[in-house]
């Protein structure tokens, strides 16, 4: 019986057949049933191969891949790895790494500067430039509250009540600017939904309802962060290198409404139509200029290429076309502006990782080439080579490897050693078809090998989706784009996002008047902020 004749058996038929097989009491038509089962298995195996799904990939889809390292994937048998030696140092973090810790000066109570040494009695004590740092940790709720008990007095004659005035900070407003900053950082920077923070605050005796949290972040976005987001998009449009990717994002509201929150501006005549589109996506764009990196998120019915068009509409006309790194999907490409296309080598490599079981020898050859390629890239980064020096290094060390790989794939296809419609043939065809953008790093200075950095940035939106499941409205998605963009840009430029969000709201009027001076890389110099505000990613 051929695979095309495969038929699915009902659960009752399968159970009855199992009992007869166990009892070894097969009926006359059981042979036909067993043939149906074998044909179904054959059909399933064929579908797996056609869909490029091996059993290993199916296992990875269910339980997650542990690693895609070459040694693990192909089982090269290099032998058992030698156990790593004991790491240098004691494994603890130095006190200087806690840049966000509150610092208090502690004076010695038994001796003082200039005093005779109590041990030797000959020398005088002098103060050292570097103090001894001792760390102490305590915990508190993310949002703190203070209840000011203002004394009240009543006149026994007229009954008038006299209340003590509250402190100035409590008299002017109920919520400090830092509250909205913390809520935004927890929600859009670390994926904590409003209702989960509300539960935590309520359990700690300082309730902060989800509705209040939304009002705070929406007010912060409208008062100052929206204009920051617009300035970030303008600067991102001038980048030399743009990494772009998108992911699905659900928005419950059916159609977008008019909103004061900004998206990526674009003239109406250039705006691609979105009517009839059902799916919604979040696009992440990482733009690299000569001085810095900028992150822009955009959520809505437009896909990556359309958002790229909207961003490039703000690019200065005299600038050359930027390098765009993305995967090879057609919807990632802009339609109205020219770019220098680079494709991600990790996407090409993964096609071979998924088919290692049926084609171990061929996959081992390809993965070895990629291993050498990334070893050369690691060396270039370690030596801190300039873009031109890096290009020269890859042309010398990686060029012949990639040319040899292409010639070998062409030869395998020409000699009929590989069936074009097989999963290996399709992996070969993918690399050959996209060879020019996959090897752009061998021709253009500064072209990256992969899109991994953008995919890491996009995980912020994916984490939000996994925890909150969806945005309720399009304006809510725009607020999310604003804060995710600002937070991610602060992290890449080593600026404390919590302090930055607090400061820009405190100076909201100045920010709206001159947002350029309040961009993350300018605000430290403008406000003369202590160097501790510069931070590694939280």
N, C-alpha and C positions, 0 to 999 in steps of 0.2 A: 504494500500500500504506500503510495507516495505521500509526501508531506502535505500536498494540496488537498488530500482526502481526509485530513485530520478532523476529528469531530470531538467536541467536548462532551464528556459523560456527566450525568447528573450525580449528585452526592449519593443518592440511594443506590444507583447502579454501581458506583465505585465501592460502597460499603458491602453490597451483596457479593461482588466479585472478590473482594478481600477475604471474606469469610470462606468462600468456596476454595480459594487458593490455599488458605491455612488448613482447611480440612481435606485438601487434595481431592475434591469432588467436583471437577470441572465439567461444565455442561458442553453441549455440542457447539453452541455459539460463543463460548468463552474465548476461543482462539481468535475470533473476529474482534472481540472486545479488547483483547490484549494487543492486537495489531493497531487498533485505534489509539490506544494509550501510547504505544511506541511512536506512531505517526505524530501524535500531539507533541511529544517531547522533541521529535525531530523538527517539527514546525516551530516550536518555541526557540530552539537553538538557532534556526535560520533567521528568525526575527531578531534575536539578540545580535547576530552578526551584521544584519542589514542596518540596524540602528546603532551600530558601533558600541554596543553595550556588552562587555565581557562580564563573566561572573565576578571577577575582581572589582570591576567598576560598579556592578550591582551591589556588592558588599560595601563598597565605599559610599555609595549613595545612601545606604541604610544606616551605616555605622560611622561614616566619615573616614577619610584617608588619614593614616597616621603620618606618612611622609611620602614625598615623591623623589627622594634622593636616588641617584643612579644605582648605587650599590644595592639599595633595598628593592628597587623596581625590577632590575634585571637579574639580581642574584649572581653577581659576577664571581662570587666565590673567592674573594681576596683573603679569605681566612677570617678567623675571629679577630675582631678589633682588640688591640691591646688596651687594657684598662687605663683610663686617664690617670695621670699622676695627680697628686694633691694640688689643688689650686693655690696660687700664691696669695699671701695675705691671710687674714683671719675670717674673711667672708662677711664682715659687718660693714655697714655704711659709715663713712666718716661724718662727723658732726657738721662739717661745712656743706654737705649735700642737702641739709635741711634748710634751704633758703627761705622757706615760708615760716619758720619758727619765730615766735616772739622772743626777742633778746633782752635779757636783764643783766645789768652789771652787778657783780658780787664782789665786795671788798673784803680783804683779809682782816679778821678781827684780832689776831694775836700779834702780828708784826706790821710794820708800815715802811714806806719807801724812805730811804736814808738812814734807817736804823742799823745798828751793828748786828751782824749775823749772830743769832743766839747759839749756833753750833760751834763755829770756829772762833768767833770774837774778833776777827781781824778785818774782814771786809764789810762794806756797806751794802745794804739791799737796794737794788734798783729795779724798776718795773720793766718787764719784758713786753715786746711789741705784740706778741701773740698770746692771748689768754688761754687757759685750759677750759675747753668746752665740755660741759656735762649736759646730756639730754634728759629731759623729763617730759612725759607724755600724759595728757588728760583728754577726756572726750566730752562732747556736749551735743545738743541737737543742732542740725544744720541751720535752722532758723531759731534765733533766741528772741526772747521778749522780756521787757521790764515793765512792771506795774508800779507807777509812781503814786504813792499814797499821799495825796495832797491834803494837808490839814484843813478842816472846816470849823468855823466858829459862827454861832448864831447869837444875835442880840436878844437879850431877854426882854427888851422893851418893844422894839419895832419888828423883831423877828427876821431881820435881814441876815443873810448867810454870807460869810466872808470865807472864800477858798484860797488857799495858797496857790500861786501860779505854778504850773508844771515847768520843767526845764524847757529851754528854747527848742531843742530838737523834737520834743513830744508835742509842743504847742503848734508847730508849723505843719507837721505831717505825722501820719500814723505809721507809715512804713518807710524805713530808710532805703536809700537807693541800693544798698547791698543786698536787700532781700530779693528784689527782682533779679539781680545778678546771680545769686546762688540758685534760685529756681531755674533760670535759663540754663545755667551751667549743668545742673543735675538733669534737666529734661533733654536739652538738645546737645549737650556735650557728653553725657554719660548714660543716656537712655532711660532715666527714671521717670515713669509716667506721673502725672499730677496726682492721680488717686493714690499711688503708692507712697509718695512723699506725704500726702495728707494723712494716711494711716500711721506713718512713722511719727509725724508731729503730734497727732492726737494721742498716741501711746506714751509720748514723753511729756504730756501735759501742756503743750503749746499748739493748739489746733491751728491749722492753716488750710482751709478748704480748697479743693481743686479749682473752684470758680474764682476765688481770690488770686490764686497763683496765675491763672490765665489773664486776669485783669492786669496784674503787675507786669507780666512779660509783654502783653500787647501794648500797654502804656509805654514801656521802655522802647519797644520797637518803633512806635509812632513818633515818640518825642525826639529820639536821637539816632537810634541804630539803623533806621531805614536809609537816612542820607549817607551813613557810613557804608552801607551795603552798596548803594549806588556808586560811590566813589571807588569802592573795591572793584566793581565790575569794569569801570572805566580804566583803571590801572591794569586789571587782568587782560583787557583787550589789547594792550600794547606788548604782551609777552612775546618772547622769542620761541619758547617751547610750551606747548599746551597738551597736557595729558587729560583724556576725557573718557568717561565710562558712565553707564547709567544702570539703574535697577528698578524693578517694579515697585510702585508705591500706591497703596489704595487710598482714595479720597471718597468718603461716603457721599458728600454732596454731588449731585448729578452733573451740574453745569457750573462753571465759574461765574461769579457775580462781580460787579464793579467794586473794586477795593482800593483804598488809599495806600496800601502797602505796595512797594514797588516789586516788579519782576525785573528781568533784564530788558531795558528799553530797546525799542525798535520802531522804525517808521512803519506806519500802517500798510503802506504799499509793499513792504518787504515781508510782512508778517505772514507765514504760511498758514493756511486755514486749518482749524482744528475741529470743525463741525464734522460729526459722524464718527470721531475717534472715541473709543470706549476706554482704552487703557490709559493709565496715568503712570508716570515715571519720575524718579529723582535722578537728575544728572549732576555729576561732580566734575568740575573743571579745575585742574591745578595748573596755573599759569606761572611760568618762570621768566622773570626779567633779569637784567644784569645785576640788580641789587638784591632781589628778594623773591619769595614765592607767595602767591596769592591763591586762595581757594574760593570758588563760587559754586554754590548749590542752586539748582533750579528744579522745582517740582511742578508738574502739570501734565497736560496732554501732549506736550512736545517731547520728542525723543532727542538723543544726544546731538545729532547733526543739526536739527532745527535750533536747538539752544546754542550751538556753536555759531550758526548764522546770526542769531540775535546778539551774541557777544561781539563778533567781528564787525558788526555794523557800527560799533563805537571805535574801531581801530583807526588810527591816523593814516591818511592815504599814502604818505610818503614812505611808510615802513614796508619792508619786504614781507612776503608771505611767511607765516610762522610754521614751525614744525608741529604737526599734530600726531600724537601717539595714541593709538586705540587698537581694538581688535578689528578683525576684517569684516564685521557686519556692515551692510550697506547703509543702515540708518545712522551710523556714526559720522558719516561724511557730510559736510556742509554743501548746500546746493548753490549758494549765491557768492561765495568767496573762495579764493584759491588758497590751498595749504600745501605744505610739503608733507606727504603722508608717510608715516612710519607705523608698522604693525608690530604687535607684541610677540616676541619669540617664545614666551612662556605658553601662549595659547597654541602655537605650533608644536611645541614640545609635548604638551599634555595629550595631543592626539596620539602620540606614540606610546606614552605611558599607559594609556587605556587599552592598548592592544598587545601588551607584552606577552600574554599567555600564548596566543596562536603564532606569534612571530618573534620569538625571543632573540634570535641572532640578528635580524635586521634592526630591531629596536635597540639592542645593545650598541650597535654601530652609531646610530643617530644620537643616542643619549650621551655617548662618549664625546662626540663632537661638541654637543651643547655644554658638557662638563668642562672641556678645554676652553670654550668660548667664555664662560662665566669666570673661569679661573683668570683669564686675561683681563676681564673687566674688574675683578677684585684687585688685581695687581695695579691697574691704572688708578683706581680709587685710593689704594694705599699710598701710592706715590704722589697723589694729588696733582695729577697731570692736567694741564690746560686743555680746553676742548680740541685745539689743533694737535697738541702732543698726544692726546688720547686717540684721535683719529689716526695719526701716523703709527701709533703702537698697535692698534687693531688691524690696520692694513698690513703690517709686518707679521703679526702673530696669529691673527684670526682670518685674514683674507684667504689664504690658501686652504684653510680648513673648510670654509664655507663653499669655496669653489669645488673642492674635492667632493663634498657632500652633494652638491647639485649634479655634478657629472655622474656620480655613482647612482643617484636616483634616476636620472635620464637613462643610464645604461640598463638598470633593472627593468624599467618600463619597456625600453626598446627590444630587449632580448626576451620579453614575455616571461621573465622570472616572477613578475608580480602582476596579478590580475587587476586591471584598472578599476573594476567595480568592487574589489574587496576592500576591507577596512584599511589595509596597508596601502593599497593603491590610492584610496581617497586621501590618506594622510600625505602621501607623496604629492598628489595633485594639488593639495592645499598649499604646500610649501612652494611648489614650482609656480603656481598661479600668482602667489603673493610674494615672489622672491624679491622684487625690487623694494617694496616697503619693509620687508623683513630684514633686509641687509642695508638699510639706509645708514646705519652707524658706520659702515665702511666707506661712505662717500661724503657725508655731511658732518661737520664738527658739531658736537653737542647732541647728536641724535641718540636717544636712549635705546637700550636693548629691549626693555619690556615696559609694561604699564602697571607694574606692581605698586608703585607709590600711589597712583590714583585709586587703585582697588583698595588699598589700605584706608585712604581718605573716605572712600565710599562706604566703608564699614560703619561709619558713624550713622549714616542714614539707615543702613540695614539693621543696626542695633536698635535704632528708634522703632523701626517696623516690627522687629521681633518682640519688643516690650510693649509698645502701644498699639500695634496691629494696623493702625490707619490714622489718617488725619480726618477730622470731621468735616472741615470746609476748606475751600481753596484759600481764603484769607489765613486760616490756620497753617496751611502748608507754606504760605509765603513768610509768615513769622518764623516758622522752622528754618526756612532757607536763610533768612537774615542772620539768626543766631548761630546756626551751624557754620555759615561762611565766616563770621567774625571770630568764633571760637577756634576753628581750624586754622585760620590765618594767624591768629595770635600764637598758637602752639608752634607753627612752623617758623615764626619769626622770634620765638623765645620771649614772648611777652605774657605776663600773668593775665589770663583772660578774665578772672574774677575781678581783679583790681581795675582792669581796663574798662569793663562794662560798668562798674560803679562810677568811675571818674567821668566817663562821657555823659552819663545821666545827670551827674551833679553840675556839669557845664553844658546842659542841653542847648541853651540859647546860643552859646559860642559855637557849638558843634554844627548847629543848623546854619549859622552864618558862614563858617569857614570849615567845612568837613575835612578838607585836605590836611589841615594842621593837626587833626585829631585822628588820623589813621594810625594803626598800631605802631608802625615804625617811626612815626613822628611824635607821638604823645609822650614818650619817655623824655626826649630832649625838651619838649615844650613845658612839661610840668616839673622837670628836674627830679624825676622819680628816683628813689634809691635803687642801686643796682640789684637789690634783692627782688625787685619786680620782674627782672628777667628770669625766665623759668624754663625748665625742661618740661615736656608734656606731662600733665598731671595724670 
